[in-house]
Amino acid sequence: FYVVTFFVYKYVIHTHYPITNIPYIQQLYTLFAILFTVAKPESLFWQQVKKNLKVFSFVRLESWVNHGIPDVLGTTQEGIYFTVELKVTKSNKVAFSPHQISYHEERKHSPAFVLVKRVLDRSPRKSQIYIYSSDQVKDLAEQGLSLSPLSLSDPIHWPFVQEQLALLIRGRTKGQ
């Protein structure tokens, strides 16, 4: 009954006959909208990054105009800008679009990074975070997580990830 009500409201009644004054239908619609909205793994990873890497200021970039732009623009406390591509995988494979590879290839020497969260099926709470630089992206796409990262947190320890990323950013911006 509830599923039928949801779809009737969403696709028939709401589009042709707005009935916003019927609270019961609105409540059902809201309930099903919440239940059927599933966050993508990268979105959940973004929330974790934002919550746990507190020494940085982050802006989530949602770009459909320029394909390949990383997920996150960050700044350090010193005002250094950097980008981060967020990836989540359950295997050793890390998927990139050709645009993403191109973006990183063009910025090999800049502070552009990839954070890969590997979720272990047998124990999701013991996930891992791999940190790669922009000059490793092409190899990462081909070799997956068998490519040696710049840093690995296994299991995830957010203060360690934060410290390692800060060191890598400073290393990439020395002499600039």
N, C-alpha and C positions, 0 to 999 in steps of 0.2 A: 504493500500500500504506500509506504513512504517513498520508495524509489519511483513509483508511478507518479505520485504527487510532485516530487522534485522535478521530474522531466516535463510533466505537463506545465508546471509553473514556468520553468526555465525556457522552454522552447515554443510553447503555444500561447499560454495566457500572458506571460510577461511581454512577449514581443507584439502581440496583437491587441491585448486587452489589459492595460496596466491595472492591477488590483492591489496597489500598495496599501490600501486601507484594511486589508485582512491580515491581522497579526499572526494568525495560525500558519498561514501559507508562508509568510515572511520568515517565521521561526524555522519551519521545515527547510526552506530554501537555504538559510544560513547554516543550519546544522549539516546538511548534505554538502554544501560548498566547502565547509571545513573538513568533513570526513573524506571527501574525494580529492582534496588538494594534497598532493604528495610533494614534499620538497626534494629537489634534486640533491644528490650527494655533495656536489660542489657548493650548493647554497648552505648546507649544514656545515661544511668545512669552513666556509667564509665566516659563519657566525662564531665558530670556535677560534679562528684566527683573530677576529676583531676583539673577542672577549679576552683572549689570553696573551696576545702580544701588545701589551699596554704601553711600551715605551715608544711605539710608533703611532702616527696618525694615519688612518687609512680612509680611502674613498673607493667604493665599489664602482667600477666602470662598466656600464651596460652599453656596449657599442655594437649596433647592428649596421652602422654606416661604414666603418672601417673594420673589416674583418681582420682578425689576428691580434687586435689590441688585447693586452693582458687583462685579467679580471680585476686587479687591484692596483691603485696608485698609492704609494706610501711616502711618508716623510719621516726622517729621523728628528730627534730633538735638536740636532745641529742644523736642520733645514735642508738636508740632502734628500732629493727625490729619488725614488726607485720604483720599479714595477714588479708585480708578482703574478704569475700564472698559477692558478690552483687546479690541481688534478686529484682525482680520487680513483683508485683502482682496487680490485679484489685479486688481481693477478700480478704478474710481472710486467705486463704490457701497459704502456702509457700512450694514449692516443692524442695526436696533434693534427690540426688541419694544416694544409700547405701554407695558409696565411699566417698561422701562428709560428711555424718554423721560419718563414721568411722574416717576420718581425724580429725574432730573436737573432737570426743570422745577421741582420743589419745592425744589431746592437750588441755584438759580441763582447765589446770592451766596456759596456755601460753597466750600471747596477740594475740588471734585469734578471729575475730569478724565477725558478719553478719550484713550488712546494708540492710534493706528491704525498698524499696520504694513502698508505696501503692498509686496507681493512682486512684483517685476518678472519676468515670465516669461522675458524675453530675458536677464536677468542677475540671478538670485536673490541673489547676494552684494552687489548694489547696491540693496538694499531701502531703503525710506524710512520714517521715523517722523514722523507728524503728531501734534501735541498740541493738543487742543481743551478748552475749559472746559465746565462743565455748562450754561451759558446758550447754548451753540452747538449742543447736541445735536439739537434739533428741526430746525434748518436743515441740520445735517450729515446727518440721515436723509433729508431731501428733496433736497439739492444734492450730496451725496457730497463727495468730496475737492476739488471745484471751490470749495468754501467755504474762505476763507482761514483757515489755522490760526493759533494763537497762536505756534507754533514749528514748524519743519520741519527735520529732519536728513536731508539727501540728499547722499550715501549716509549710512547710519547711522554716527554717531560717538557712542558711548555717553557719554563725558565731557560732550559738548555737551548731550545729552538730559538728563543728570543735573543739570547746571547750570541749564538752562532750566526744568525742572520745579521745582527749588528756588526759583528766582526767582518763578515763577508762584504757588507755594504761599504764599510770603511776601507777595506782592501781594494775594492773596485774604484774608489774615488780618490785614492792617494795621488797626489801630483796633478790633479785637475784644477 
